[in-house]
């Protein structure tokens, strides 16, 4: 069964669950209100090996599996989906790209930092290119052995605290998307600036900013992977990232459900716990089924990745279904709580706000459905 965990996975899950409950939970409301992470909790993520889950111990990482990363994201999301997206992007996108594409020198220089003390950020989206990601306008002009990067990036997660940025820029615009190349950019490079943190509906502690590049000089040795293959990397690695978002939404649903059902057992109306009314029982059973279905989709997609099998359709299904269900589940939980669920004294309203982003980032629900349809057509047209 895809939900059966190895001993190592059980240990990881239990460790992260304790960390989330003991260390993260007391800070959740403050971080949400302040719109930023507590620096100490970010430091503890690194100290506990949660920012380099799949990175080889040679570079300071934990050396665990992709599935372990999914479990980590799920467990943290049960308490704070904002902090979970920091862990998710660091592991499923930033580290993963460098692990699989980086030169030995790049791994030594950057994986060591990313595993021990430096946040990374993935920079693809621009003001005029969202779902049409490969219409990006950021350019990389060759200058001897360097490239000069100029352009803007938008909606870049965790960029407020990141030190390393993977920037997609077009080195040969005449070739269209086949000129897109991935560059490793450091925050201190002249001409690189991070804009203000956006005031968002949900996942407020995760800083989302616009980035500006004005002739940022990047050495040729900072090209990640092959020149002109950035579009392949963006499309390919975002598929793994979508499983991470599925795990975030799964944990969010489970955390909200776990915080709500006990209330329905305690709250009495007309002389009975509200859980005992059949109408509510049916709703709770329906939601529990949707959460479990999401878990099966997310876990199956993650197991396919580990097995080296095709997983793109399953990743899109997991991301689509879990994010749509997260919105539904959190709304239902607020309904069951009644008036108190609409207040900030209880966690349900935050889970509800945090859920909405799931249908938007790392590919909207419509983009996931388009991907699924393309792959279904290919299957049935054979």
NUPAZA-614948 format. One record per residue (C-alpha): x, y, z negated; chain. Coordinates in nm, 2 decimals. Each point is the difference from the previous one (the first is absolute). Example, Ala and Ser with C-alpha at 12.3 -4.5 7.8 and 13.67 -1.06 7.14 Angstrom:
REM NUPAZA-614948
PT       xx       yy       zz   chain
PT     1.23    -0.45    -0.78       A
PT     0.14     0.34     0.07       A
***
This chain:
REM NUPAZA-614948
PT       xx       yy       zz   chain
PT     0.00     0.00     0.00       A
PT     0.12     0.35     0.09       A
PT    -0.08     0.12    -0.36       A
PT     0.23    -0.26    -0.16       A
PT     0.31     0.17    -0.13       A
PT     0.35    -0.13    -0.05       A
PT     0.16     0.02    -0.34       A
PT     0.21     0.30     0.11       A
PT    -0.31     0.17     0.13       A
PT    -0.19    -0.06    -0.32       A
PT     0.29     0.14    -0.20       A
PT     0.01     0.31     0.22       A
PT    -0.38     0.05    -0.02       A
PT     0.00    -0.03    -0.38       A
PT     0.30     0.23    -0.04       A
PT    -0.15     0.27     0.22       A
PT    -0.34    -0.03    -0.17       A
PT     0.16     0.06    -0.34       A
PT     0.20     0.29     0.13       A
PT    -0.31     0.16     0.16       A
PT    -0.21    -0.04    -0.31       A
PT     0.26     0.10    -0.25       A
PT     0.19     0.28     0.18       A
PT    -0.20     0.13     0.29       A
PT    -0.36     0.00    -0.14       A
PT     0.07     0.26    -0.27       A
PT     0.13     0.24     0.27       A
PT    -0.26    -0.05     0.27       A
PT    -0.24     0.29    -0.08       A
PT     0.28     0.25    -0.07       A
PT     0.17    -0.09     0.33       A
PT    -0.33     0.03     0.19       A
PT    -0.07     0.34    -0.16       A
PT     0.35     0.13     0.06       A
PT     0.02    -0.13     0.36       A
PT     0.34    -0.16    -0.05       A
PT     0.17    -0.30    -0.14       A
PT     0.16     0.00    -0.34       A
PT     0.37    -0.02     0.08       A
PT     0.06    -0.24    -0.28       A
PT    -0.24    -0.26     0.14       A
PT     0.16     0.03     0.34       A
PT     0.34    -0.07    -0.17       A
PT    -0.15    -0.30    -0.17       A
PT    -0.13    -0.14     0.34       A
PT     0.36     0.00     0.11       A
PT     0.13    -0.15    -0.32       A
PT    -0.25    -0.28     0.02       A
PT     0.10    -0.09     0.36       A
PT    -0.33     0.10     0.14       A
PT     0.14     0.24     0.26       A
PT     0.21    -0.26     0.16       A
PT    -0.20    -0.32    -0.03       A
PT     0.13    -0.16     0.33       A
PT     0.34     0.16     0.00       A
PT     0.29    -0.23    -0.05       A
PT     0.16     0.02    -0.35       A
PT     0.32     0.09     0.18       A
PT    -0.15     0.34     0.05       A
PT    -0.17     0.02    -0.34       A
PT    -0.33    -0.15     0.10       A
PT    -0.21    -0.28    -0.15       A
PT     0.04    -0.24     0.29       A
PT    -0.37    -0.12    -0.02       A
PT    -0.25    -0.07     0.28       A
PT    -0.24     0.21     0.20       A
PT    -0.29    -0.17    -0.18       A
PT     0.16     0.11    -0.33       A
PT    -0.02     0.36     0.13       A
PT    -0.37    -0.04     0.08       A
PT    -0.06    -0.13    -0.36       A
PT     0.19     0.30    -0.14       A
PT    -0.21     0.24     0.20       A
PT    -0.32    -0.17    -0.10       A
PT     0.08     0.00    -0.38       A
PT     0.11     0.36    -0.01       A
PT    -0.31     0.10     0.20       A
PT    -0.22    -0.15    -0.27       A
PT     0.12     0.28    -0.22       A
PT     0.11     0.28     0.24       A
PT    -0.03    -0.02     0.38       A
PT     0.20     0.32     0.02       A
PT     0.31    -0.15    -0.15       A
PT    -0.06    -0.32     0.20       A
PT     0.03     0.18     0.33       A
PT     0.35     0.12    -0.10       A
PT     0.10    -0.36    -0.06       A
PT    -0.18    -0.13     0.31       A
PT     0.16     0.25     0.25       A
PT     0.35    -0.04    -0.16       A
PT    -0.01    -0.38     0.04       A
PT    -0.22    -0.08     0.31       A
PT     0.12     0.28     0.22       A
PT     0.32     0.18    -0.11       A
PT     0.20    -0.29    -0.14       A
PT    -0.14    -0.25     0.25       A
PT     0.11     0.21     0.30       A
PT     0.35     0.03    -0.13       A
PT     0.03    -0.36    -0.11       A
PT    -0.10    -0.12     0.35       A
PT     0.15     0.26     0.22       A
PT     0.28     0.17    -0.19       A
PT     0.37    -0.04     0.06       A
PT     0.22    -0.14    -0.28       A
PT     0.11     0.36    -0.07       A
PT    -0.35     0.13    -0.01       A
PT    -0.11    -0.27    -0.23       A
PT     0.29     0.07    -0.24       A
PT    -0.06     0.37     0.01       A
PT    -0.38     0.02    -0.02       A
PT    -0.14    -0.33    -0.14       A
PT     0.21     0.04    -0.31       A
PT    -0.15     0.35    -0.06       A
PT    -0.35    -0.11     0.09       A
PT     0.01    -0.29    -0.24       A
PT     0.15     0.19    -0.29       A
PT    -0.09     0.37    -0.01       A
PT    -0.13     0.16     0.33       A
PT    -0.35     0.01     0.14       A
PT    -0.04    -0.04     0.38       A
PT    -0.26     0.14     0.24       A
PT    -0.13    -0.11     0.34       A
PT    -0.05     0.28     0.24       A
PT    -0.22    -0.07     0.31       A
PT    -0.32     0.21    -0.01       A
PT     0.00     0.36     0.14       A
PT    -0.25     0.28     0.02       A
PT    -0.10    -0.11     0.35       A
PT     0.06    -0.37    -0.02       A
PT    -0.20    -0.20    -0.25       A
PT    -0.15    -0.32     0.13       A
PT     0.17     0.08     0.33       A
PT     0.33    -0.03    -0.18       A
PT     0.22    -0.03     0.30       A
PT    -0.10     0.34     0.13       A
PT     0.24     0.15    -0.25       A
PT     0.18     0.32     0.08       A
PT     0.30    -0.01    -0.23       A
PT     0.31    -0.02     0.23       A
PT     0.36    -0.12    -0.05       A
PT     0.24     0.19     0.23       A
PT     0.34    -0.17     0.05       A
PT     0.30     0.22    -0.10       A
PT     0.33    -0.19     0.04       A
PT    -0.01    -0.28    -0.26       A
PT    -0.29     0.16    -0.18       A
PT    -0.37     0.06     0.06       A
PT    -0.19     0.32    -0.08       A
PT    -0.35    -0.07    -0.13       A
PT    -0.27     0.26     0.03       A
PT    -0.37    -0.02    -0.07       A
PT    -0.25    -0.05    -0.28       A
PT    -0.15    -0.30    -0.18       A
PT    -0.33     0.00    -0.19       A
PT    -0.17    -0.21    -0.27       A
PT     0.33    -0.15    -0.11       A
PT    -0.05    -0.20    -0.32       A
PT     0.24     0.03    -0.29       A
PT     0.20     0.27     0.19       A
PT    -0.01     0.23    -0.30       A
PT     0.24    -0.22    -0.19       A
PT     0.17    -0.19     0.28       A
PT     0.37     0.02     0.07       A
PT     0.02    -0.22     0.31       A
PT    -0.23     0.04     0.30       A
PT    -0.05    -0.23     0.30       A
PT    -0.10     0.25     0.27       A
PT    -0.14    -0.10     0.34       A
PT     0.11     0.24     0.27       A
PT     0.01    -0.01     0.38       A
PT     0.35     0.00     0.13       A
PT    -0.11    -0.01     0.37       A
PT    -0.35     0.16     0.04       A
PT     0.02    -0.07     0.38       A
PT    -0.03    -0.37    -0.08       A
PT    -0.32     0.06    -0.21       A
PT    -0.03    -0.23    -0.30       A
PT     0.30    -0.20     0.11       A
PT     0.22     0.28    -0.11       A
PT    -0.12    -0.02    -0.36       A
PT     0.29    -0.08    -0.24       A
PT     0.02    -0.05    -0.37       A
PT     0.25     0.22    -0.19       A
PT     0.10    -0.01    -0.37       A
PT    -0.01     0.36    -0.13       A
PT     0.11     0.11    -0.34       A
PT    -0.18     0.27    -0.19       A
PT     0.31     0.22    -0.04       A
PT     0.07     0.02     0.38       A
PT    -0.01     0.37     0.11       A
PT    -0.31     0.09     0.18       A
PT    -0.22    -0.26    -0.17       A
PT    -0.28     0.14    -0.22       A
PT    -0.29    -0.15    -0.19       A
PT    -0.32     0.20    -0.02       A
PT    -0.25     0.04    -0.28       A
PT    -0.18    -0.30    -0.15       A
PT    -0.35    -0.04     0.14       A
PT    -0.29     0.02    -0.24       A
PT    -0.18    -0.33     0.07       A
PT    -0.32    -0.17    -0.09       A
PT     0.17    -0.31    -0.14       A
PT     0.34    -0.16    -0.07       A
PT     0.08     0.35    -0.12       A
PT     0.32    -0.09    -0.18       A
PT     0.16    -0.13     0.33       A
PT     0.14     0.32     0.16       A
PT    -0.10     0.04     0.36       A
PT     0.18     0.28     0.19       A
PT     0.08     0.15     0.34       A
PT     0.36    -0.02     0.11       A
PT     0.19     0.24     0.23       A
PT     0.31    -0.08     0.19       A
PT     0.19     0.29     0.16       A
PT     0.30    -0.13     0.19       A
PT     0.08    -0.25    -0.27       A
PT     0.34    -0.15     0.09       A
PT    -0.01    -0.38    -0.04       A
PT     0.30    -0.22     0.09       A
PT    -0.04    -0.27     0.26       A
PT     0.08    -0.26    -0.27       A
PT    -0.33     0.09    -0.17       A
PT    -0.21    -0.14     0.28       A
PT    -0.19    -0.29    -0.15       A
PT    -0.03    -0.30     0.23       A
PT     0.03     0.05     0.38       A
PT    -0.01     0.33     0.18       A
PT    -0.34     0.05     0.16       A
PT    -0.17    -0.29    -0.20       A
PT    -0.16     0.22    -0.27       A
PT    -0.35    -0.06     0.14       A
PT     0.04    -0.37    -0.03       A
PT     0.12     0.03    -0.36       A
PT    -0.28     0.24    -0.10       A
PT    -0.26    -0.23     0.14       A
PT     0.15    -0.32    -0.13       A
PT     0.09     0.10    -0.35       A
PT    -0.33     0.18    -0.06       A
PT    -0.16    -0.33     0.04       A
PT     0.17    -0.13    -0.31       A
PT    -0.07     0.33    -0.17       A
PT    -0.37    -0.05     0.07       A
PT     0.01    -0.32    -0.21       A
PT     0.14     0.22    -0.28       A
PT    -0.29     0.24     0.04       A
PT    -0.23    -0.30    -0.02       A
PT     0.17    -0.10    -0.33       A
PT    -0.04     0.36    -0.13       A
PT    -0.37     0.00     0.08       A
PT    -0.04    -0.35    -0.15       A
PT     0.16     0.09    -0.32       A
PT    -0.20     0.32    -0.01       A
PT    -0.33    -0.19     0.03       A
PT     0.10    -0.26    -0.26       A
PT     0.11     0.27    -0.24       A
PT    -0.32     0.19     0.03       A
PT    -0.21    -0.32    -0.02       A
PT     0.19    -0.12    -0.31       A
PT    -0.06     0.34    -0.17       A
PT    -0.37    -0.01     0.08       A
PT    -0.14    -0.34    -0.06       A
PT     0.06     0.00    -0.38       A
PT    -0.20     0.32    -0.02       A
PT    -0.30    -0.17     0.16       A
PT     0.02    -0.27    -0.27       A
PT     0.00     0.26    -0.28       A
PT    -0.24     0.26     0.14       A
PT    -0.35    -0.07    -0.11       A
PT    -0.33     0.12     0.16       A
PT    -0.35    -0.12    -0.08       A
PT     0.16    -0.22    -0.27       A
PT     0.23    -0.19     0.22       A
PT     0.36     0.03     0.14       A
PT    -0.04     0.14     0.35       A
PT     0.21    -0.29     0.13       A
PT    -0.30    -0.23    -0.08       A
PT    -0.22     0.17     0.25       A
PT    -0.01    -0.22     0.31       A
PT     0.02     0.30     0.24       A
PT     0.33     0.10    -0.15       A
PT     0.13    -0.36    -0.02       A
PT    -0.05    -0.03     0.37       A
PT     0.19     0.32     0.07       A
PT     0.28    -0.10    -0.23       A
PT     0.02    -0.34     0.17       A
PT     0.00     0.16     0.34       A
PT     0.29     0.23    -0.09       A
PT     0.20    -0.28    -0.16       A
PT    -0.04    -0.20     0.33       A
PT     0.12     0.30     0.20       A
PT     0.31     0.04    -0.22       A
PT     0.09    -0.36     0.03       A
PT    -0.05     0.01     0.38       A
PT     0.24     0.29     0.01       A
PT     0.25    -0.19    -0.20       A
PT    -0.01    -0.30     0.23       A
PT     0.05     0.23     0.31       A
PT     0.29     0.19    -0.16       A
PT     0.17    -0.31    -0.14       A
PT    -0.04    -0.19     0.32       A
PT     0.16     0.28     0.21       A
PT     0.29     0.02    -0.24       A
PT     0.05    -0.38     0.01       A
PT     0.01     0.02     0.38       A
PT     0.27     0.26    -0.01       A
PT     0.21    -0.22    -0.23       A
PT    -0.06    -0.30     0.23       A
PT     0.12     0.19     0.30       A
PT    -0.33    -0.05     0.18       A
PT    -0.21     0.26     0.20       A
PT    -0.18     0.22    -0.25       A
PT    -0.10     0.33     0.17       A
PT    -0.37    -0.08     0.03       A
PT    -0.01    -0.13    -0.35       A
PT     0.18     0.31    -0.13       A
PT    -0.25     0.23     0.16       A
PT    -0.29    -0.21    -0.13       A
PT     0.14     0.01    -0.35       A
PT     0.06     0.37     0.01       A
PT    -0.34     0.08     0.16       A
PT    -0.21    -0.22    -0.22       A
PT     0.16     0.07    -0.33       A
PT     0.00     0.38     0.05       A
PT    -0.36     0.00     0.11       A
PT    -0.09    -0.22    -0.30       A
PT     0.19     0.22    -0.24       A
PT    -0.22     0.29     0.08       A
PT    -0.31    -0.21    -0.04       A
PT     0.11    -0.17    -0.32       A
PT     0.11     0.31    -0.19       A
PT    -0.33     0.17     0.09       A
PT    -0.19    -0.30    -0.14       A
PT     0.20     0.01    -0.32       A
PT    -0.09     0.37    -0.05       A
PT    -0.36    -0.09     0.06       A
PT     0.01    -0.27    -0.27       A
PT     0.17     0.24    -0.25       A
PT    -0.27     0.26     0.05       A
PT     0.08     0.36    -0.11       A
PT     0.32    -0.09    -0.18       A
PT     0.14    -0.14     0.32       A
PT    -0.02     0.34     0.15       A
PT     0.23     0.16    -0.26       A
PT     0.37     0.01    -0.04       A
PT    -0.02    -0.17    -0.34       A
PT    -0.02    -0.33     0.19       A
PT     0.23    -0.13     0.28       A
PT    -0.27    -0.09     0.25       A
PT    -0.01     0.35     0.16       A
PT     0.37     0.00     0.06       A
PT    -0.01    -0.35     0.16       A
PT    -0.29     0.13     0.22       A
PT     0.21     0.30     0.12       A
PT     0.31    -0.20     0.05       A
PT    -0.19    -0.26     0.21       A
PT    -0.09     0.24     0.28       A
PT     0.35     0.03     0.14       A
PT     0.01    -0.37     0.07       A
PT    -0.22     0.04     0.31       A
PT     0.22     0.29     0.13       A
PT     0.38    -0.06    -0.04       A
PT     0.22    -0.25     0.16       A
PT    -0.26    -0.03     0.28       A
PT    -0.36     0.10    -0.04       A
PT    -0.28    -0.27    -0.02       A
PT    -0.09     0.07     0.36       A
PT     0.37    -0.06     0.11       A
PT     0.00    -0.33    -0.19       A
PT    -0.32    -0.11     0.18       A
PT     0.16     0.10     0.33       A
PT     0.31    -0.21    -0.08       A
PT    -0.22    -0.30    -0.10       A
PT    -0.21     0.03     0.32       A
PT     0.31     0.01     0.22       A
PT     0.14    -0.31    -0.16       A
PT    -0.34    -0.18     0.02       A
PT    -0.03     0.09     0.37       A
PT     0.35    -0.15     0.06       A
PT    -0.09    -0.32    -0.19       A
PT    -0.33    -0.06     0.19       A
PT     0.13     0.11     0.34       A
PT     0.27    -0.27     0.01       A
***
